[in-house]
């Protein structure tokens, strides 16, 4: 977890913890081993990997992960950092300020989900409501950058042990 803290936020008591999403297949990175060579950042075709506090992390605001494996392929310490599978132990989560949940017909997240994990269910008298099928969600983040209301977040998948980085 990363704590987002500004002086204004501190004085207003608005201290947020942001979840740091690691590249797919990345196992508990150790700062002493990562030499911050930025090979994973430079070789990501989606340009969604950045270095945060010396650790590579995903930023889904401009796109999503296609699980191409370029980050693992170009990492000089891939044998230490990466597991066998390219997976992300997180899932999408629809927030209360979603347009569809607030009587505006929007299904942008569903339209960009490659696994159809975001599904809309009919309701009487208004637009359909979204839900995320956890078993189908890969955590790729494509839905996040396409949401016009910034109402999709990412959360740890239930039952997963996610590395909380400072």
C-alpha positions as CSV (number, residue, x, y, z in Angstrom):
1,X,0.0,0.0,0.0
2,X,1.1,3.5,-0.8
3,X,0.0,6.3,1.4
4,X,-1.1,9.4,-0.5
5,X,-0.4,12.3,1.8
6,X,-0.3,16.1,1.3
7,X,-0.4,18.8,3.9
8,X,-4.0,19.6,3.0
9,X,-5.1,16.0,3.2
10,X,-3.3,15.6,6.5
11,X,-5.1,18.6,8.0
12,X,-8.4,17.5,6.7
13,X,-7.9,13.9,7.9
14,X,-8.1,12.6,4.3
15,X,-5.3,10.1,4.4
16,X,-5.7,7.5,1.7
17,X,-3.9,4.3,1.1
18,X,-3.5,3.4,-2.6
19,X,-2.9,-0.2,-3.7
20,X,0.2,-0.7,-5.7
21,X,-0.3,-3.2,-8.5
22,X,2.8,-5.2,-9.4
23,X,3.5,-6.3,-13.0
24,X,1.9,-9.7,-13.9
25,X,3.7,-12.6,-12.4
26,X,5.9,-10.4,-10.3
27,X,6.4,-12.0,-6.9
28,X,7.2,-9.9,-3.8
29,X,9.9,-7.7,-5.2
30,X,12.9,-7.0,-2.9
31,X,14.3,-3.5,-3.2
32,X,17.8,-4.7,-2.5
33,X,17.7,-7.0,-5.6
34,X,15.9,-4.7,-8.0
35,X,18.6,-2.4,-9.4
36,X,15.9,-0.1,-10.9
37,X,17.3,-0.7,-14.4
38,X,13.8,0.3,-15.8
39,X,14.0,-2.5,-18.4
40,X,10.4,-3.5,-17.5
41,X,9.3,0.1,-17.9
42,X,11.1,0.6,-21.2
43,X,9.9,-2.6,-22.8
44,X,6.2,-2.5,-21.8
45,X,4.3,-2.1,-25.1
46,X,1.3,-0.7,-23.3
47,X,3.4,1.9,-21.3
48,X,1.6,1.1,-18.1
49,X,4.7,0.2,-15.9
50,X,6.4,2.9,-13.9
51,X,8.8,2.9,-11.0
52,X,7.2,3.8,-7.7
53,X,9.5,4.0,-4.7
54,X,12.0,1.8,-6.5
55,X,9.5,-0.9,-7.3
56,X,7.9,-1.4,-10.7
57,X,4.1,-0.8,-10.6
58,X,1.2,-0.7,-13.0
59,X,-0.8,2.4,-13.8
60,X,-4.0,1.6,-15.6
61,X,-5.1,5.2,-16.2
62,X,-3.9,5.1,-19.8
63,X,-4.5,1.4,-20.7
64,X,-4.4,-2.2,-19.5
65,X,-2.1,-5.1,-19.4
66,X,-2.2,-7.6,-22.2
67,X,0.0,-10.1,-20.4
68,X,2.6,-10.1,-23.2
69,X,5.5,-11.0,-20.8
70,X,7.9,-8.3,-22.1
71,X,8.5,-7.1,-18.5
72,X,9.6,-10.6,-17.4
73,X,11.5,-11.2,-20.6
74,X,13.7,-8.1,-20.2
75,X,14.2,-8.2,-16.5
76,X,17.8,-9.1,-15.5
77,X,16.5,-10.7,-12.3
78,X,13.4,-12.5,-13.8
79,X,14.5,-15.7,-12.1
80,X,14.2,-14.1,-8.7
81,X,11.2,-11.8,-9.2
82,X,8.8,-13.7,-11.5
83,X,6.6,-16.8,-11.0
84,X,5.6,-19.3,-13.6
85,X,2.3,-17.7,-14.5
86,X,1.6,-14.2,-15.7
87,X,-1.3,-13.2,-13.5
88,X,-2.4,-10.2,-11.5
89,X,-3.9,-11.1,-8.1
90,X,-6.4,-8.2,-8.3
91,X,-9.9,-7.6,-9.7
92,X,-11.9,-4.7,-10.9
93,X,-14.4,-3.1,-8.5
94,X,-17.3,-0.8,-9.4
95,X,-17.5,2.3,-7.1
96,X,-20.8,4.0,-6.0
97,X,-20.2,7.0,-8.2
98,X,-20.5,4.8,-11.4
99,X,-22.7,6.5,-13.9
100,X,-24.9,3.5,-14.4
101,X,-25.5,3.3,-10.7
102,X,-26.5,6.9,-10.8
103,X,-29.2,6.7,-13.5
104,X,-27.0,7.4,-16.5
105,X,-26.8,4.8,-19.3
106,X,-23.1,3.9,-19.6
107,X,-21.5,0.6,-20.3
108,X,-18.0,1.7,-21.3
109,X,-16.3,-0.6,-18.8
110,X,-18.1,-3.6,-20.2
111,X,-17.3,-2.6,-23.8
112,X,-13.5,-2.7,-23.0
113,X,-13.4,-5.8,-20.9
114,X,-11.6,-8.5,-22.9
115,X,-13.0,-11.3,-20.8
116,X,-16.5,-10.0,-20.4
117,X,-16.1,-10.0,-16.6
118,X,-18.1,-6.8,-16.2
119,X,-21.7,-7.7,-16.7
120,X,-24.8,-5.5,-16.6
121,X,-28.1,-6.6,-15.1
122,X,-31.5,-5.1,-15.9
123,X,-33.4,-3.1,-13.3
124,X,-36.8,-1.6,-13.4
125,X,-37.0,2.1,-14.3
126,X,-33.4,2.8,-15.1
127,X,-30.2,1.8,-16.8
128,X,-28.7,-1.6,-16.2
129,X,-26.4,-2.0,-13.2
130,X,-22.8,-3.4,-13.4
131,X,-21.2,-6.2,-11.5
132,X,-17.8,-7.9,-11.8
133,X,-17.5,-11.6,-12.1
134,X,-14.5,-12.2,-10.0
135,X,-13.7,-15.6,-11.6
136,X,-13.5,-14.0,-15.0
137,X,-11.7,-10.8,-14.2
138,X,-8.0,-11.0,-14.9
139,X,-7.1,-7.7,-13.3
140,X,-5.8,-6.3,-16.6
141,X,-7.2,-2.8,-15.8
142,X,-8.5,-2.0,-19.3
143,X,-11.8,-1.0,-17.8
144,X,-10.2,1.6,-15.5
145,X,-8.9,4.0,-18.1
146,X,-12.0,3.8,-20.2
147,X,-14.4,4.7,-17.4
148,X,-15.6,8.4,-18.0
149,X,-16.4,8.8,-14.2
150,X,-13.2,7.1,-12.9
151,X,-15.6,4.8,-11.0
152,X,-13.6,1.5,-11.4
153,X,-10.9,0.7,-8.9
154,X,-8.8,-2.4,-8.4
155,X,-8.8,-4.4,-5.3
156,X,-7.1,-7.5,-4.0
157,X,-8.7,-10.7,-5.1
158,X,-10.3,-12.5,-2.2
159,X,-8.1,-15.3,-0.8
160,X,-4.9,-13.8,-2.4
161,X,-1.9,-12.7,-0.4
162,X,-1.0,-9.4,-1.9
163,X,2.3,-7.8,-1.2
164,X,1.7,-4.5,0.6
165,X,4.6,-2.3,-0.3
166,X,5.4,0.9,1.6
